[in-house]
Amino acid sequence: MSAMLLSIKPEYAQRIIDGTKQFEFRTRRCREDITKIIFYSTVPESAVVGEAEIEEVLVGAPSTIWEKTKHAAGIPRSFFRQYYKGRPQAVAYKLRNVIAYETPKALSDYGITHVPQSFIYIEDEPC
């Protein structure tokens, strides 16, 4: 199974885990074969805290994507608008089967030695 590991702010990681944020927004689309997102919660947590399957990938104009996702975006519209300001396209990953890890994992468990700026593709599960 192919996955991507995303760097995400702790508050948004928590919203994904508690179900109030059912979409993860990005400025570009991942590879077609990616079926899972693994969440790295940035400082101060600095740990891999959970994962989710990608149910659907929505791509379109930011205004269109907001209308389709606002019910479970987990972020305010003002933040969404600022994030996509000047960009013609938005990408939203609809998440399902979210799993919060009981014990957070280290990046080294995935063979990663540095915090990804945005995301990194990974092919194997940690040992």
Salt bridges, closest charged atoms under 4 A:
GLU11 OE1 - ARG15 NH2 3.45
GLU24 OE1 - LYS21 NZ 2.95
GLU24 OE2 - ARG26 NH2 2.89
GLU32 OE2 - ARG29 NH2 3.28
ASP33 OD1 - ARG31 NE 2.84
GLU51 OE2 - LYS36 NZ 3.30
GLU53 OE1 - ARG96 NE 2.94
GLU67 OE1 - LYS70 NZ 2.90
GLU123 OE2 - ARG31 NH2 2.85
GLU125 OE2 - LYS36 NZ 2.74
